[in-house]
Every structure is written in C-alpha cells, then in structure tokens.
Amino acid sequence: MMKAVIFGAGGVGLGFVGELLTRSGWQVSYADVASGLIAAINQAGEVIYNKVAATIEQMVVHPVSGIDLTGPQADEQLAAALANADLIFTAAGAGAFGSVGELLARAAESVEFAHQPLNVLCCENHKDAAAALAEATRQAMEQPELLDSKFAFVNTVVARMCQRLTSSERALVPVAPGTDTLIVAESYSLFPVDGSAAARPLPNFEGLRVLSGREFQAWDHSKLYAHNGVHALVGILGRLAGYTYMYECGQDSDLDAIARHALSEEVGNALVSAYPDVFSDDEQHAFAKDVYGRVTSKLFADTIARATRNTMRMIQPHDGRLSRAAQFVLLHGGEPRGLALGVAGVMILNDKSQQDIAAVLEHIDCSVRDQLVSLTQEAYTAVLAWQRDAKRNLRTFVE
C-alpha cells in the first residue's frame, strides 16, 4: 500500500488530497498541531467531509491516521511516517512554511527515507509555494547541503475550493465524532503538478495530472488569474455592496455581468493568447462557466469575509491575484476593466487615495504600468460614484 504524509488537517488536506489518495488505495497520515482533531481522527480511523455538487453528500475518507505535532511522541511518529512515505504533501498554509520547514529540516538530517529524494507536493495557495517552502527548510537546516538529496519541492494547482468550519457556523456532518470541525468542499478533482520539478516519477493517484514546465505554467496562471483573480474580484465587489455570501453577487445582475466579463473576455482571452498550444477558446469558455458556477454556488455558500481576508495582498507583489491578473491581460493585448474595478475596490477598502495608486502598483511591468495606473484611477472614480448612488449601474464601466 502506498503511503503519504499530509502536513495540515485543514480544508485541502481533509477535503481534497486525502480523498484523491485513499480512493486510489493509499494510506494517509495527517500531521497537525490540532490535538483534539488528530485524536478524533485516530479514534475513528477515517474522516468525513461534505462534498458539494448538485446536492451535499457526506464522503468517507479512509484509511487515515493522525500525528499530533504537539504530542510527546511527535518526533518519533513523524520520523517513522516520513521514513516510509511515498509522497509528502503540505497543505498547512503559507503562514506555516517556517514551522513545516523546521520539521522537514530535522527529518532531512535524522531520517533515512525509503525514497530519496522524497517529492514534497506543495498545495498552498501561494505564488511559487515550492520555492518558499524549500527556502524555509534550507534556512532551518544545520547541513543545508543535504536538502537537494533529501527533498524535491513540487508546485501544484489546487482548484477545489474547501472550507474548514465549525458546527456552530454550519449544520453539517463533522470530520469525526468528538470534534466540531467540519469540512465543506467542492467535487472538482483535477490535480495538476509540475512534473519537471519532481526528483523521481510520481506514483499515480486519482486526479493527478503530471504536466511539463510550460503546460504547468499555463494551468498555474489559469488558477492564479482566472480562478483566484475573479474570486477576489467577486469578493471585493460583494463587500463593497454589503453582501454576506458570494452567491449573492451572482444574483446581482450588475456584479454578475462584471465578473463574467472579467473571467471570459479579459483573463480567458489572455490565457488563450498566451498559451494557444494549451487552451482553446471553447475550453476556456467551458472553464469559465465551471469556475464561475463554483465561485457563486449557493450550496457551497462561500462567504465574502473568507474571500476578502487581507485584501491588500491582492494588489501587492508577493500575491497580486488582482494586480498581476490585470497585468497579464494587458501584456496579452486586452483591457482589464473588470479587474481594475477590483484593484480600485481594494484601494478604497484600505483607505488608500487615488493618488496612492501609482505607488501601490509600482511592481507592475513597466511596459503596461502606466496603462494599469490610468485604468485603475478611472475605476476608482467609477466605484466611488457607484457607492454614492445605489441606482448607478457599475457594469457600464466594462461595456
């Protein structure tokens, strides 16, 4: 039986990666600091998550076990699991790179792995997560020269949206008896990985798609700019409009038209232009329809609050899901008017003035920076006018 260790018993680990692996006959061990959750998982020997499609269905994922990273035997248990692992996955969030890097560093210097180098598939929603985690691990090592012989850090594209909630937030089935943690996740199963970064052939599991460097980059840009970018745009406009749920934006004809335009006419066209050997017009049309339906799903009930956490990151260099998406569109001959509304909305929500736009967008490619600054200034004025007059139609900005 193939074995995997997943750092992070959160939405992606419990509601996506674990299912793909166990459905392919793998055994999964979750490593996390949530002692109560790990104890409940070990007691049950399985986890349950709520899968959203046409209805909400409870999915059982097994066989699984847990490693309590705060427990007295954590080092020994983790070492044993890593020594026999066929793959490692990280799904703990970019904020945990330092902690996960320290754990991997200790293992690299003390554990003899059955498979070396051991592929580490990074599932964080972070630009070039593999490089960031590799650097965090290297910094924590006393013998950093060992890193490349022990691990290969591999970027992935995780496009299934997952929520980790509590039973007080939503009346659904918890992960396991004895815990109030519950997972809500979509049914999307495609799992692209950057095969060019893997140190050895990746063992197969359901949903896995091993791609070449350029093909992976195309899918990565699709996730960052189409999925993440438009998800952020919908969230920002929804927050400005006073909505609570993302699906309310889909029910607002004004915001619905803006989001669909940004997804299809702006990012979609740019992706086809940039990667004509990977994406066709028909494929992008189908992709846009699927993504938008998931983003605004009433059953998934994604909240505006979740979609708009730390909004400034959306227009800053280390993330830039809105600003870099707009740059991408401009670089490929389009005019990102919908995305510019999102960039302007972030500025307004963070009390930035119209005069601050040029400085905030300094990271944008110099060949299109002035265009984006000018467009965002125009969008800023349009958003303020829309906020002052509830009857004003914002979609005219993109038409």
Buried (B, 14 or more C-beta within 10 A) or exposed (E): EBBBBBBBBBBBBBBBBBBBBBBBEBBBBBBBBBEEBBBBBBEBEBBBBBBBEEEBEEBEBBEBBBBBBEBEEBBEBBBBBBBBBBBBBBBBBBEBBBBBBBBBBBBBBEBEBEBBBBBBBBBBBBBEBBBBBBBBBBEBBEEBEBBBEBBBBBBBBBBBBBBBBEEEBEEBBBBBEBBBBBBBBBEBBEBBBBBBBBBEEBBEBBBBBBBEEEBBBBBBBBBBBBBBBBBBBBBBBBBBBEBEBBBBBBEBEBBBBBBBBBBBBBBBBBBBBBBEEBBEEEEBEEBBEEBBEBBBBEEBBBBBEBBBEEBEBBBBEEBBBBBBBBBBBBBBEBBBBBBBBBBBBBBBBEEBEBEEBBEBBEBBEEEBBEBBBEBBBBBBEBBEEBBEEEEEEBBEBBE
